[in-house]
């Protein structure tokens, strides 16, 4: 298998460098040569799957809370109807 090399200095070791590009509101990770710093790619600062998992957990918690409130209201409505029917 071929080994990845820096296109500038032919080094074969790379590193992840956190940076905020000019005029950007978001951080990025640059994959760069650890010898000369020549960039070879970028990666999102926050992994999309991690963000989606956090949103999913928050939504599940909210749904469980609303579900509990609906069950309580349903119980109270049933109780009121029983009282009115008697």
C-alpha positions in Angstrom: 0.0 0.0 0.0 1.3 3.5 -0.9 2.2 5.8 2.0 0.8 9.3 2.1 3.4 12.0 1.7 3.4 15.7 2.1 3.2 17.3 -1.3 5.7 20.0 -0.2 8.5 18.3 1.7 7.7 14.5 1.2 7.4 14.0 5.0 5.1 11.0 5.9 3.8 12.2 9.3 0.8 14.4 9.8 -1.0 16.2 12.6 -4.3 17.7 13.4 -4.2 21.5 14.0 -7.1 23.4 15.4 -7.7 26.8 13.9 -10.4 29.4 13.2 -10.0 30.6 9.6 -10.3 34.3 9.0 -13.9 35.6 8.5 -15.3 32.3 9.9 -17.5 31.7 12.9 -16.5 28.1 13.2 -13.3 26.3 14.2 -11.8 23.7 11.9 -9.2 21.0 12.2 -6.5 21.2 9.5 -4.6 18.0 8.7 -1.1 19.2 8.1 2.4 17.9 7.7 4.0 17.8 11.1 7.3 18.9 9.6 6.6 21.9 7.4 2.9 22.6 8.3 1.7 22.3 4.7 -2.1 21.6 4.9 -3.4 18.5 3.2 -7.1 18.5 4.3 -9.7 19.8 6.8 -12.0 18.1 9.2 -15.0 19.6 11.0 -14.2 20.7 14.6 -17.3 19.0 15.9 -18.3 15.7 14.5 -21.8 15.8 13.0 -22.7 12.5 14.4 -21.8 13.7 17.9 -24.0 16.8 17.5 -26.9 14.7 16.2 -26.6 12.3 19.2 -26.7 15.2 21.6 -29.8 16.7 19.9 -31.4 13.2 19.9 -30.8 12.8 23.6 -32.2 16.2 24.4 -35.3 15.5 22.2 -35.9 12.2 23.9 -35.7 13.8 27.3 -38.2 16.5 26.2 -40.6 13.9 24.8 -40.4 11.9 28.0 -41.2 15.0 30.0 -44.2 16.0 27.8 -45.4 12.4 27.9 -45.4 12.4 31.7 -47.4 15.7 31.7 -49.9 14.3 29.2 -50.4 11.2 31.3 -51.0 13.3 34.4 -53.5 15.5 32.6 -55.3 12.4 31.2 -55.5 10.9 34.7 -56.9 14.2 36.1 -59.4 14.5 33.3 -60.6 11.0 33.9 -61.0 11.7 37.6 -63.0 14.9 36.9 -65.2 13.0 34.5 -65.9 10.3 37.1 -66.8 13.0 39.6 -69.1 14.7 37.1 -70.8 11.5 36.2 -71.6 10.7 39.9 
